Amino acid sequence: MSSKWNVLQYYIQYKNRKFKSIEQIKRYQEKKLKKHLQFVTANAEYYTEYQDKDLEEFPIINKKIMMDHFNQMNTVGIDKEEALEFAIGSERTREFSEKLHNITVGLSSGTSDSRGVFLVSNAEKDQWAGYILTKVLTRGILAKYKIAFFMRANSNLYEAIGSKNIQFEFFDIYADLDENIQKLEAFQADIIVAQPSMLLKLADAMKQGVLHAKPERVISIAEVLEKEDEEYLKKAFAVDVIHQVYQCTEGCLATTCQYGTIHLNEDVVHIEKEYLDERRFVPIITDLERTSQPIIRYRLNDVLVEKKELCPCGCLFTALEKIEGREDDVFQFLSQDGKMVSVFPDFIRRCILFAGNVTNYRVLQKQDNSITVYADIDESLKERVIEEFQKLAEDKQCITPRIEFEAYSYDSSRKLKRVERCGK
């Protein structure tokens, strides 16, 4: 069982942790890394040969490598096939309260649709709860809150959030939407946590007068939050900031400050930046605290964009302009000299944004490099979209890809991606 006292202690510890300089952050990370790597190399078979080596000498891994070596990487002796069977069983029965050998086990598909398993010990669960509460609570831990959490799967990981003052309610995104709206109307949440695709549905319900929510904070998770969606949500929920928690099974990587800036959580994760251009980078993460399933030099498939200006909040952690999307959703245009040119998702979004008033849309680049725009728009707006793509191709000195239009469609069983490249 989760210890509420432990959660409170972690909350106080994280809340009071302050850094006065970049050098202090680096020294703190170095100290944590040294201790953490000593534990990992002594307890995880996969890493024994790296004992006493610096982090840079450890191998860079990804989900496939981690799943291929799951048994050798985890330190709690759990077998991958047993963990998979357990996690899939929980998903099928929609019963998420059980543990495997006293370890929380979850199934992760992520936006890459590559199945994975994650492990969290009781102590790590308490740590996570204490940390996440410092990021989401608006009035301190002793105040009373109702938190509505929309997720694909519940987990006893989230039990640690609940307390006498904090009422946590799980909303199954696979449940009927009308039922979820009625449930949320009755619950009257102070904090709503959901994917942008679900938040947009809730905002529509607010606009239609079906839902009368007045949350203190709205938190976006799991999907890329588009700027135009963010503005719509702020108006619908009457909040100044749509907060974001950038979390995956590999760790709680970034959160939004009161000024709306996303900051990397560099007190709990060490992040190496593999730069794609001056500001875009792919993060390679090392979790500084997780031991049951160590995350060491794990290369994510996300493209993050560093912020140019310092954030007025005073936080010294790396500030992000945005989480742009998946690296494998970078479009490919054919240049005039026959080479393939990478076009980042943000440029594709701008083609839609600059064309005019397009609300719901998806842009898909197929295997033959043609582009399909899914949007319910008239012929004149289609022409303007094509013109914007022509301008983009011209700027990149490329040939404009073939562009087709289809009615807007979105499979709610998958994460919403406005910009996607398939057939990779």
C-alpha positions, -999 to 999 in steps of 0.1 A, spaced: 0 0 0 11 35 -6 23 54 24 6 88 26 33 99 50 60 91 25 41 110 -2 39 140 20 76 138 28 85 136 -8 62 165 -16 79 187 10 114 176 -2 107 184 -38 88 216 -31 117 230 -10 143 220 -35 158 252 -50 187 258 -74 205 291 -75 227 285 -106 232 262 -136 264 250 -120 245 239 -89 221 219 -110 251 202 -128 268 194 -94 235 180 -81 230 158 -112 266 146 -111 262 135 -75 229 117 -81 243 101 -113 273 87 -96 253 71 -68 226 59 -92 250 43 -117 267 25 -89 234 9 -79 224 0 -114 257 -16 -124 256 -37 -92 220 -48 -96 211 -49 -133 228 -77 -153 227 -58 -185 249 -30 -170 274 -49 -149 302 -45 -175 298 -7 -172 308 -5 -135 328 26 -126 323 40 -161 310 75 -169 275 79 -182 288 87 -217 303 52 -219 269 35 -213 250 24 -244 221 45 -259 189 24 -258 154 27 -271 121 8 -264 130 -22 -286 164 -26 -269 148 -22 -235 121 -48 -243 146 -72 -258 167 -71 -226 139 -65 -202 149 -94 -178 185 -83 -177 177 -46 -172 151 -47 -144 164 -51 -108 133 -68 -93 135 -102 -110 104 -99 -131 101 -118 -163 90 -100 -195 65 -125 -206 49 -128 -172 48 -90 -170 32 -87 -205 6 -113 -197 -2 -96 -164 -5 -61 -180 -26 -73 -210 -49 -91 -185 -54 -59 -166 -62 -40 -198 -88 -66 -209 -106 -68 -176 -102 -30 -170 -91 -39 -134 -59 -21 -126 -55 -24 -88 -35 -57 -87 3 -59 -85 28 -85 -98 52 -96 -70 43 -63 -52 53 -42 -83 30 -20 -103 31 -32 -139 17 -12 -168 14 -16 -206 26 12 -228 20 16 -265 29 53 -268 25 72 -300 48 48 -318 24 19 -312 53 -2 -301 42 -23 -271 62 -20 -239 59 -28 -202 69 -5 -174 76 -14 -137 72 8 -107 80 -2 -70 60 11 -40 88 35 -31 90 49 -66 52 52 -67 54 74 -35 82 94 -50 63 100 -82 32 110 -64 51 135 -42 68 150 -72 37 152 -95 17 169 -67 42 197 -65 36 203 -102 -2 201 -103 -16 214 -70 -26 251 -70 -31 257 -33 -7 235 -15 -11 199 -4 -32 206 27 -61 222 6 -89 201 -7 -90 191 -43 -111 170 -67 -89 158 -96 -105 143 -127 -80 121 -146 -88 109 -182 -66 80 -192 -66 49 -213 -59 27 -183 -61 33 -146 -33 21 -124 -26 17 -87 2 41 -94 -24 69 -92 -37 56 -59 -8 74 -43 -23 107 -53 -55 102 -33 -58 112 3 -83 127 28 -80 160 10 -73 149 -25 -102 131 -42 -89 114 -74 -114 102 -100 -104 80 -130 -123 86 -162 -119 58 -188 -115 74 -222 -130 42 -238 -162 48 -218 -192 65 -235 -184 102 -239 -218 114 -228 -215 92 -196 -181 107 -189 -195 143 -194 -223 135 -170 -199 120 -145 -176 151 -148 -206 174 -144 -215 157 -111 -179 155 -99 -171 193 -104 -134 188 -106 -109 215 -94 -82 200 -117 -89 183 -150 -61 161 -166 -67 148 -201 -54 144 -236 -59 174 -259 -84 153 -280 -105 147 -249 -101 183 -236 -115 195 -270 -145 173 -266 -151 186 -231 -147 222 -243 -173 216 -270 -196 203 -243 -190 235 -223 -198 255 -254 -230 236 -260 -240 242 -223 -240 204 -215 -210 207 -192 -205 235 -166 -170 229 -154 -150 256 -135 -116 240 -130 -87 259 -113 -63 241 -136 -65 222 -169 -36 199 -176 -28 184 -211 -11 151 -213 -1 123 -237 -6 141 -270 10 172 -287 -9 203 -277 -14 224 -308 -12 262 -303 -47 268 -318 -62 241 -297 -45 256 -266 -61 290 -273 -95 274 -278 -92 255 -245 -81 285 -226 -113 304 -237 -136 274 -231 -123 267 -196 -117 304 -187 -81 298 -176 -49 318 -184 -27 287 -190 -32 252 -202 -6 233 -182 12 204 -197 28 173 -181 52 157 -205 54 123 -191 59 89 -205 67 55 -191 104 65 -191 98 94 -166 82 127 -157 102 148 -181 87 183 -182 60 204 -167 45 239 -173 52 268 -150 27 296 -141 38 315 -171 29 287 -195 65 277 -202 74 240 -203 105 233 -183 125 200 -183 124 184 -148 162 184 -145 161 176 -108 148 141 -115 160 134 -150 193 140 -167 188 149 -204 214 148 -232 203 168 -263 208 154 -297 204 185 -318 186 184 -352 192 221 -358 199 252 -337 170 247 -313 154 214 -321 167 183 -303 158 147 -295 162 140 -257 183 111 -244 171 106 -208 185 91 -177 161 89 -148 180 99 -116 158 81 -92 142 50 -108 158 17 -98 133 -11 -104 135 -6 -142 165 18 -147 162 43 -175 198 49 -186 205 69 -218 171 61 -233 166 79 -266 131 91 -271 116 97 -305 103 132 -297 114 165 -312 116 192 -286 122 229 -294 143 250 -270 131 284 -260 153 314 -269 143 337 -241 147 332 -204 114 324 -186 102 351 -162 93 325 -136 130 323 -127 133 285 -131 168 276 -143 157 243 -159 158 241 -197 128 260 -211 110 246 -241 92 265 -268 71 235 -276 70 197 -278 68 195 -316 60 159 -322 76 126 -331 109 124 -350 94 99 -374 66 123 -382 90 147 -399 78 150 -435 100 144 -465 100 167 -495 119 160 -528 144 188 -536 150 202 -570 182 182 -572 166 149 -563 175 147 -526 150 143 -497 146 173 -474 132 170 -439 103 193 -431 95 195 -394 58 192 -382 56 228 -372 60 240 -409 32 216 -419 9 230 -391 16 266 -404 4 257 -438 -30 249 -423 -29 278 -399 -19 304 -425 -46 292 -449 -75 303 -428 -100 292 -403 -94 254 -401 -103 239 -367 -103 201 -368 -77 187 -392 -51 160 -397 -23 160 -422 -9 127 -433 21 120 -455 19 86 -471 46 62 -482 47 77 -517 53 111 -501 19 124 -512 -1 144 -486 -37 139 -475 -53 168 -456 -83 156 -435 -105 186 -430 -141 196 -436 -134 228 -457 -147 243 -488 -130 245 -522 -116 280 -517 -100 271 -485 -85 240 -501 -69 262 -527 -54 284 -500 -40 253 -482 -24 242 -515 -9 276 -520 6 275 -485 22 241 -493 35 256 -526 51 285 -507 67 261 -482 81 239 -510 95 270 -527 111 281 -495 127 247 -491 136 246 -528 116 215 -532 89 201 -555 54 205 -540 41 170 -531 7 158 -544 -20 170 -521 -54 154 -517 -83 162 -494 -106 140 -474 -133 145 -448 -120 150 -413 -117 117 -394 -100 107 -362 -98 73 -345 -104 80 -308 -87 47 -299 -54 62 -310 -36 92 -298 -44 123 -318 -16 134 -341 -24 165 -362 7 159 -383 17 123 -391 40 105 -415 31 68 -422 47 40 -441 81 46 -424 
